[in-house]
Amino acid sequence: MCRGEPTGQTKTWSGDVVATAKRDLEVGEKLDGEGGFTVYGRLMPAADSMAIEGLPIGLAHGFVLKRPVKKDQRLSWQDIEYTASAQAVSVRKEMETLFKKEFQAKKINGANGINGHHM
């Protein structure tokens, strides 16, 4: 904190690190997350991650694949079996719902907001 106000605080969700296949992955394989043998993280704009329903690298541990994934392909929620009621998944899904509205508004009003002014 500086001058009694927070610093380094983001104003929006800008980027996302999406799980990406290290090799061809088969149906039934279990993801081993960060530092493992199945996936690595790839940074992309958050709006693009939302568009592909990207699976965050931080949650890519213990999930089982329900469809094959090619090497270097970004994983999506559609590629894995998951329980929506799991706390981490439910928090992430809630975050995605909140930001989806913001991203749609930016798309309608232009990247810099209404009339070119930052929102």
N, C-alpha and C positions, 0 to 999 in steps of 0.2 A: 504494500500500500504506500502511496505517495500522496501527500496533501489530504489524507483521510479518504481517498478514493482508490478503488482497485485499478491496477495497471495490468497490461498483458491479457486483458479479457477479450475474448472474441465476441463479435456482434452477431455472427451467424455461423452456421455449419458450412465450412468451405471445402474441406477435403476429407477423403475417406481412404483407408488402407484396406483394399479388398483382397481376400484370399485368392491366390493364383496357383494353378497346378504346377508342381516341379517336374512332373512326368505324366504320362498318360495314366489316368486313374480309372479303376473299374468299379462297376456296381458292387455294393457291399463292402467296399474298403472303408476303414475308419480313419478320419482325419486326425492328425497328431499335432496340429497347430504350429505356433511360432517355434522356430528352431527344430522342427521335426523334418520328416522325409517326404511329406506329401504336398505341403503348400508353403508359399512365401507370400509376403505382402507387397502389393503394388498400389502406389498412391494414385488417386484420380480425383477429379472434382466431385464433390458430394452429390451434385445434381445428376452427374453421369452415373454414379454408383446407384442412386435411387432408380434411374431409368432402367438399369439392368438387374435391379434387386440384388445388388452385390452383397456377398457374405463377408462381414468384417473379419479381418485376420484374428482379432482378439477373441472372437467367438468360434473360430474354426478348429475346435479341439473336441474330439469325442463324437462328432456327428458322423453318421454313416451315409455314404453316397447312394442315391436311388437311381442315378443315371451316370453313364460314363462321361468323363471330362478329359479333354485333350491337354497335352503339355502346353503351358503358358496361357491356357484359357482361364479367365476370371470365373470364380464360382459364384453362383447365385443361391438364394434361398430355395429355388426350385430344384437345385441339384442334390439337396440333402434331406434326410428325414430329421424332423425336429419337433419338439413339443412347444407350442406357442405359450403355454403357461409357465415354462421355466423362467425364473426371474430375469436373467440376463437377456433372454430372447424377448420377453415381454417389454422390458425397458427399451430395448433397441427398436422394437416395432412401434412403440409409442412415440419415440423420437422421430422415426421415419414419417409417421402420420402428421406430426406437428410441422416438420420441415417441408413436407410435400406441398402444403398450402403456400408456404413462403416461396418455394421454387416456382410454383405455378403463377403466383402473382408477379414475380420477377420476369418470367417469360412473357407474360401479357404486357407488362409495362416497360420492357426492355431491361437489359442487363444492369443498367445503372439506376433503375427505378423510374418513377413517373417523370416524364419530360427531361430525362437525362440527369436528374438530381439524385444523389445517393439517398437511399431510404434510411 
